[in-house]
Amino acid sequence: MADNIIRGTTPTIKYTFDTVDPADITVACLTVEQGGEVTIERGLAAALVGEDSLSWVLTQEDTLGLIRSTAQLMCNWKLRDGTRGASRQMTVVVLDNQKDEVI
């Protein structure tokens, strides 16, 4: 995963699993938090399920809603057998791109 997000871009957030088969995930949630508030939230339906990963593509609107600072990303999931898991929280830097509108 990247160390930063540039506002106004469409980054892909990808979580790779070592011991979990993404095909067994029945519920997943990606959250992006800034200032103690969740600013972006995406579920499993919005994810691309790979052989060993889940990926979400953020929109320009999503990233323009972030402020230049840092953001915390986290992925939570539930497996078919009821087991629940979560990634460690990742901190990324949010950078400006000098354009504050959707193009």
C-alpha positions, 0 to 999 in steps of 0.5 A, spaced: 500 500 500 502 507 498 505 511 503 500 517 501 494 519 498 494 525 493 487 529 493 483 529 487 486 522 484 483 515 484 488 511 488 487 503 489 487 501 496 489 494 496 490 489 502 493 482 501 492 476 506 497 471 508 493 466 511 486 468 509 482 466 503 479 472 500 473 467 497 471 466 504 470 473 506 463 474 506 463 481 509 468 486 509 469 494 510 474 499 508 475 505 512 478 511 512 479 516 518 481 523 519 480 527 525 477 521 529 471 521 524 470 516 518 470 520 512 470 514 507 467 507 508 467 501 502 464 494 503 465 488 500 460 489 494 465 495 492 471 491 492 475 487 487 476 480 490 483 477 488 486 471 489 490 473 495 487 480 496 481 485 496 482 492 493 478 498 493 478 504 488 477 511 491 474 516 487 476 523 486 470 526 490 472 521 495 480 524 496 477 531 495 473 530 501 480 529 505 484 534 508 491 535 507 494 531 513 494 524 515 489 519 514 488 512 518 486 506 513 483 499 516 480 493 513 475 489 517 472 482 515 468 476 517 469 469 514 464 464 512 465 460 518 464 467 523 471 468 524 472 476 524 479 479 523 482 486 522 488 489 519 493 493 523 491 501 522 495 504 517 497 511 517 498 515 510 499 522 508 494 526 504 497 531 499 494 536 495 495 536 487 494 543 486 487 542 483 481 542 488 475 540 483 473 534 480 476 533 472 
